[in-house]
């Protein structure tokens, strides 16, 4: 599986604290090897983010993504805390 990153996601990642950046990298490695791993809490979203999915980066931080071709490539579009993303 390959991952791509939207410009907005990259900006959010750059602004995130160093521990969140590292946590995301760890979760991304896990995700690319096993997108269904229980630590990720990978799930479909509703509402504004319908047709997207979310993984847990930490207890409060989430990364939102979408499969773009037969589950071989994903694009991450948003990174933030639960309250930032789902207000």
C-alpha positions in Angstrom: 0.0 0.0 0.0 1.1 3.5 -0.7 0.3 6.7 1.1 0.0 10.2 -0.4 -0.6 13.4 1.6 -2.8 16.4 0.8 -1.1 19.8 1.1 -3.4 20.7 4.1 -2.4 17.5 5.8 1.3 18.3 5.4 0.7 21.7 6.9 -1.2 20.3 9.9 1.6 17.7 10.4 4.3 20.4 10.3 2.4 22.4 12.9 1.7 19.5 15.2 3.9 18.9 18.3 7.0 16.7 17.8 5.4 13.9 19.8 2.4 13.9 17.5 4.6 13.9 14.4 6.4 10.8 15.7 3.2 9.1 16.8 1.8 9.7 13.3 4.9 8.2 11.7 4.6 5.1 14.0 0.9 4.7 13.2 1.5 5.2 9.4 4.1 2.4 9.5 1.6 0.2 11.3 -1.2 1.2 8.9 0.8 0.5 5.7 1.5 -3.0 7.0 -1.9 -3.8 8.5 -4.7 -1.2 8.0 -7.0 -3.3 10.2 -4.7 -3.3 13.2 -6.8 -2.7 16.4 -4.6 0.1 17.6 -5.5 2.2 14.6 -9.3 2.0 15.3 -9.7 2.4 11.5 -13.4 3.3 10.8 -15.7 4.9 8.3 -16.8 8.5 8.8 -20.2 10.2 8.3 -21.4 13.7 7.7 -18.9 16.1 6.3 -16.3 13.4 6.0 -18.7 10.8 4.4 -16.6 8.4 2.1 -13.5 9.0 4.2 -12.0 7.0 7.1 -10.1 7.8 10.2 -7.3 6.3 12.2 -6.3 7.1 15.7 -2.8 8.7 16.1 -3.1 9.1 19.9 -6.0 9.1 22.3 -7.2 12.5 20.9 -5.5 13.0 17.5 -6.9 11.5 14.3 -5.8 11.2 10.7 -8.5 11.3 8.0 -7.9 9.5 4.7 -9.5 8.0 1.7 -8.7 5.0 -0.5 -8.1 6.3 -4.0 -7.5 3.1 -6.0 -8.6 -0.4 -5.1 -7.1 0.0 -1.6 -3.6 0.2 -3.0 -3.2 3.9 -2.5 -4.6 6.2 0.2 -4.5 10.0 0.6 -4.4 11.5 4.0 -6.4 14.8 4.0 -6.6 16.0 7.6 -4.8 15.7 10.9 -5.9 17.1 14.2 -7.6 16.6 17.5 -11.0 15.1 17.7 -12.5 18.5 18.6 -10.6 20.3 15.8 -11.8 17.8 13.1 -15.4 17.1 14.2 -16.7 20.4 15.6 
